[in-house]
Amino acid sequence: MSIKVIITGTTGMVGKGVLIECLESNRVDSVLIINRSSAGVTHPKLTEIIHEDFSDFNSIRENLKGYDACFHCMGISSLGMKEAEYFRITYSMTEALAKLLFEINPDSVFNYVSGAGTDSTEKGKIMWARVKGKTENMILNMGFKDAYIFRPGVIIPEKGVKSKTGWVNFMYALSKPFFPLMLRSKYVTSSSGMGKAMINSVLHPQELKVLENKDINRFAEV
């Protein structure tokens, strides 16, 4: 079986890592990426749509039909943000995409990249954790054929993948000699592992829907 996938957030570290694995996999036939600015990647099985308004995807509705999965890797740091704006970007934009994809591809798989420490009760004191928890619950209850929540903690970048945040890249550069040792831990995953687990989520369904690093690593090896 081969699949067709949509990926968001491919200008970021996680999304770029997932994109690379999809392009390299012979189990993925075609990839559609949706960005506000170009990811700067070309490949025979890749199509990119530049779309400005992530609160409304109706103008590209026809382009999104016929896909087996969406890997929603788009995200933003809550640092310095008011809750209303963080909610708009994290929850409302995700909901706009998920609702449209459910309408046109109900038998697809929707994967959402959340984060370690997310609050699925939606009632905790930490703003970002509440908002991500609400977003997770919305995805899981949307009605897709299948859906998975990825909650990575420490992610090791591989295959030239870099963060969009300068200080993060600096920290990765300092810790690079320790990457091999870190990757031995089941509590650390990699950008490649994220991509492989995403692909396997479509081809090899499993009961566990909320995946921490140790689960992502196991799923990547299926």
C-alpha positions in Angstrom: 0.0 0.0 0.0 1.2 3.5 -0.8 -0.3 6.7 0.5 -0.8 10.4 -0.3 -0.2 12.9 2.5 -0.6 16.5 3.3 1.9 18.2 5.6 1.8 21.6 7.3 4.6 23.4 9.1 7.4 22.2 6.8 9.4 25.4 7.3 9.9 24.3 11.0 12.1 21.6 12.4 9.4 18.9 13.0 7.6 19.5 9.8 10.8 19.5 7.8 11.9 16.2 9.3 8.5 14.6 8.6 8.7 15.9 5.0 12.1 14.4 4.4 11.0 11.0 5.6 7.9 11.1 3.4 9.9 12.1 0.3 12.4 9.3 1.0 9.8 6.6 1.7 8.7 4.3 -1.1 5.4 3.9 0.8 4.4 7.6 0.1 3.3 8.3 -3.4 2.8 12.0 -3.2 3.1 14.9 -0.8 1.3 18.2 -0.6 2.7 20.8 1.7 0.8 24.0 2.7 2.9 27.0 3.9 2.7 30.7 4.1 6.2 31.0 2.7 8.0 28.4 0.5 9.9 25.6 2.2 12.4 25.8 -0.6 12.2 22.1 -1.4 11.7 20.5 -4.8 11.0 16.8 -5.5 9.2 14.8 -8.2 6.4 13.7 -5.8 6.1 17.1 -4.0 3.5 19.8 -4.5 3.6 23.0 -2.5 0.7 25.5 -2.0 1.4 28.9 -0.7 -1.6 29.9 1.4 -1.8 33.1 3.4 -4.9 32.6 5.5 -4.8 29.5 7.7 -8.1 30.4 9.3 -9.9 29.5 6.0 -8.8 26.8 3.6 -11.9 26.9 1.3 -10.0 28.6 -1.5 -7.8 25.5 -1.9 -10.5 22.9 -1.1 -10.3 21.1 -4.4 -6.5 20.7 -4.0 -7.0 18.9 -0.7 -9.2 16.1 -2.0 -8.1 12.5 -2.2 -5.5 12.4 0.5 -5.0 9.6 2.9 -3.6 11.6 5.8 -2.7 15.0 7.1 0.4 15.5 9.3 -0.3 18.8 11.0 3.1 19.9 12.2 2.5 23.6 12.3 3.0 25.2 15.7 4.2 28.3 17.6 5.8 29.1 20.9 3.5 30.6 23.5 6.4 32.7 24.9 5.2 36.3 25.2 1.8 35.6 23.7 -1.6 36.5 25.0 -4.0 33.5 25.4 -6.4 34.8 22.7 -3.8 35.0 20.0 -2.2 31.7 21.0 -5.7 30.1 20.9 -6.4 31.6 17.5 -3.2 30.1 16.0 -3.1 26.8 17.9 -6.8 25.9 18.1 -8.8 27.8 15.6 -6.5 27.4 12.7 -6.1 23.7 13.4 -9.9 23.4 13.6 -10.4 25.2 10.3 -8.1 22.7 8.5 -9.4 19.6 10.3 -13.1 20.4 9.7 -12.5 20.9 6.0 -10.4 17.8 5.6 -13.1 15.8 7.5 -15.7 17.0 5.1 -13.8 16.0 2.0 -11.6 13.1 3.2 -13.5 11.5 6.2 -11.7 8.2 5.7 -8.3 9.8 6.3 -5.9 9.9 9.2 -5.2 13.2 11.0 -2.0 13.6 13.1 -1.5 16.6 15.3 1.9 17.6 16.7 1.3 18.7 20.3 3.9 18.7 23.1 5.0 16.9 26.2 3.1 18.2 29.2 -0.1 19.0 27.4 -3.2 19.2 29.6 -6.0 17.1 28.2 -8.4 18.2 31.0 -8.3 21.7 29.6 -8.5 23.1 33.1 -4.9 23.5 34.3 -3.1 26.7 35.2 -0.6 26.6 32.3 -2.1 28.4 29.3 -0.3 26.7 26.4 -1.0 23.2 27.9 -4.8 24.0 28.2 -5.0 25.3 24.7 -3.1 22.3 23.2 -5.2 20.0 25.3 -8.4 21.4 23.9 -6.9 21.1 20.4 -6.0 17.5 20.9 -9.5 16.7 22.2 -11.1 18.4 19.2 -9.0 16.3 16.8 -9.7 13.0 18.5 -13.4 13.7 18.5 -13.7 15.0 15.0 -14.6 11.6 13.5 -11.7 10.9 11.2 -11.1 7.2 10.4 -8.1 7.5 12.7 -6.2 10.3 14.5 -3.0 10.5 16.6 -1.6 13.0 18.9 2.2 13.3 18.9 3.6 14.7 22.2 7.3 14.9 21.6 9.6 16.2 24.3 13.3 16.3 23.3 13.8 15.9 19.6 17.2 15.4 18.0 17.4 17.0 14.5 18.7 14.7 11.7 19.5 14.9 8.0 20.3 18.6 8.1 17.1 19.7 9.8 17.3 22.9 11.8 15.0 24.8 14.1 13.7 28.2 13.0 14.8 29.6 16.4 18.4 30.7 16.7 19.0 29.9 20.3 17.6 26.4 19.8 20.1 25.8 17.0 22.9 27.1 19.3 21.9 24.6 22.0 21.7 21.8 19.5 25.2 22.7 18.2 26.6 22.5 21.7 25.0 19.2 22.5 25.6 17.5 19.1 28.5 15.4 20.4 26.0 13.8 22.8 23.3 13.0 20.2 24.3 9.3 19.8 24.1 8.8 23.6 20.9 10.8 23.9 19.2 8.8 21.2 19.7 5.6 23.2 17.1 6.9 25.6 13.5 5.9 25.0 12.6 9.4 26.2 14.3 11.1 23.4 13.2 10.9 19.8 14.4 12.3 16.5 13.1 14.3 13.5 13.5 11.1 11.4 11.6 9.0 14.0 8.7 11.5 14.0 8.4 11.1 10.2 8.6 7.3 10.2 6.0 7.1 13.0 3.7 9.5 11.1 3.9 7.2 8.0 3.3 4.1 10.1 0.3 5.6 11.7 -1.5 5.5 8.4 -0.2 2.0 7.3 -0.3 0.3 10.7 -3.1 1.5 13.0 -2.7 1.1 16.7 -4.9 1.5 19.8 -2.8 4.1 21.5 -3.7 7.5 20.2 -1.6 9.9 22.3 2.1 9.2 21.7 4.9 10.3 24.0 8.6 10.0 22.9 8.9 6.4 23.9 5.7 5.6 21.9 6.9 7.6 18.9 10.2 5.6 18.9 8.4 2.3 19.1 5.9 3.3 16.4 8.8 4.4 14.1 10.1 0.9 14.1 6.9 -0.9 13.2 
